[in-house]
Amino acid sequence: MHTTSALLIDACSKLGTRREVPDTGNLAGDLSVLAADLAHRLRTARWASVLPSIVDAAERDAELARMHARLHAELISAFRAVVERAHKRGELPRGRLPTDVVAAVLGPLFYRRWFSREPLDDRFVKAVVDSAVKG
């Protein structure tokens, strides 16, 4: 294995992206907790500066691609769980896919962190969650 790949895999194995699944009683509350936590981590955690390199390297390295897929699954597991629970409670329209709701939250947060570099502040996080819940 290439040395850079080995270093990335070692660094990423320590990221600890899995979060507890909140239960505030409704989708908006649960997503607010998770989105605020992710926005904070995107602003402060070391993995937030490493992840774009992992995504890039995973395009060319199968082992990194598998590791990236595991990291991604851990990152979104709590988001997916709260959206699926809300779907079962009838908080989302039948045709609305849980993956679409998760993407509606994560996409804007990642966009601001890595592309526009605009603030990931509480106002923005609230607007993202509101938009994702309302569809």
Secondary structure, 3 states (H helix, E strand, C coil): CCHHHHHHHHHHCCCCCCCCCCCCCCHHHHHHHHHHHHHHHHHHCCHHHHHHHHHHHHCCCHHHHHHHHHHHHHHHHHHHHHHHHHHHCCCCCCCCCHHHHHHHHHHHHHHHHHHHCCCCCHHHHHHHHHHHHHC
